[in-house]
Amino acid sequence: TICMRCNKPMDEYGHHALQCAHGPHVIHRHNAIRDKIMEYIRRNWMDCKKEQKFKPYDYNKGYVEEIDRQIPGDIMIENWRPPKAQKGKQVFIDVTVSNTFPKTYEAGQAKQTHYITDKREDDKRSKYPNVEGFLPFAIDTMGGIGTTFKQFLQQLASKEMLFTKKPYALLIHQMRM
């Protein structure tokens, strides 16, 4: 059968439906993940905004001011402070959702846990190499998350544990649901 949205062939397992850029699933899933991350950030008494542009840094000129060269970010945290940090900084989060089953990732996925999500986070870092405070968060269609995303959730759970006195294991479990 053929996808009614993009006219590409559907595979027998339905994987195309999970990644078709013309279908509603990709954007809906991305936005739901972004909104859930924002909920966790706000639970930790931090202000955040969605769909903010951030400025790449040019080592010759400083921060890029031209609006057409600025990069859209999914979430901006104005004053992110990891545990034990003395000073906060502005952070931009870019969420990316990857298909778990593409043929191009089979070899790497077989050798390394979280291959796809870590690769997607690395790809985002390569795409925006000079952006201070840029955090790419990758999640795959089966729920696996990249290393940067995992570390951020761990930091959030640690911060929330200090405020709420709830067990860390409970908080990190709730965030992973």
Secondary structure, DSSP 8 states (H G I E B T S, - for coil): -B-TTT--B--TTSHHHHH-TTSHHHHHHHHHHHHHHHHHHHHTT--EEEEEEE--EETTTEE---GGG-EEEEEEEEEE--TT-SS-EEEEEEEEEE-S--GGGHHHHHHSTTHHHHHHHHHHHHHSTT-TTEEEEEEETTS-B-HHHHHHHHHHHHHHHHHH---HHHHHHHHH-
